[in-house]
């Protein structure tokens, strides 16, 4: 999975959870710009960040990796 597709899935899950980029950033203790970069595939997401994102967005980690 490339960063662009992973970012698209994070964006999709964030919007489904009715969270803004700013709110997700606050939960992760990151700047909002980091979320934007993630969602646009321009920032690598480490495994711990992805686990936190999955937990915050109430998604199984496999959501971000499985083919649709």
C-alpha positions in Angstrom: 0.0 0.0 0.0 1.4 3.4 -0.9 1.1 6.6 1.2 -1.5 8.1 -1.1 -3.9 5.3 -0.7 -3.3 5.0 3.1 -3.9 8.8 3.4 -7.1 8.5 1.4 -8.4 5.8 3.8 -7.4 7.9 6.8 -9.3 10.8 5.4 -12.3 8.7 4.7 -12.4 7.2 8.2 -11.8 10.6 9.8 -14.8 12.1 7.9 -17.0 9.1 8.7 -16.1 9.8 12.4 -17.1 13.4 12.0 -13.7 14.7 13.0 -11.9 17.6 11.5 -8.2 17.5 10.7 -7.6 19.8 13.6 -9.5 17.5 16.0 -7.6 14.4 14.9 -4.3 16.3 15.2 -5.2 17.3 18.8 -5.9 13.6 19.7 -2.5 12.7 18.2 -0.7 15.7 19.6 0.5 16.7 16.2 0.1 19.9 14.2 -2.9 20.0 11.8 -0.5 20.3 8.9 0.8 16.8 9.7 -2.7 15.3 9.2 -3.0 17.1 5.9 0.3 15.8 4.8 -0.7 12.3 5.9 -4.0 12.4 4.0 -2.3 13.7 0.9 0.3 10.9 1.0 3.2 13.3 1.6 4.1 12.1 5.1 5.1 8.6 6.1 2.9 7.2 9.0 4.7 5.0 11.4 3.0 2.0 12.9 2.3 3.5 16.3 0.7 6.5 14.7 -1.5 4.3 12.6 -2.5 2.2 15.6 -3.5 5.5 17.4 -5.4 6.7 14.4 -7.3 3.4 14.1 -8.2 3.6 17.8 -9.4 7.2 17.6 -11.4 6.6 14.5 -12.8 3.3 15.8 -11.5 1.2 12.9 -9.7 -2.1 12.8 -6.1 -1.7 11.6 -7.0 -3.9 8.7 -9.4 -1.3 7.3 -6.3 0.7 6.3 -4.6 -2.2 4.5 -7.3 -4.4 3.0 -8.3 -4.1 -0.7 -11.9 -2.8 -1.2 
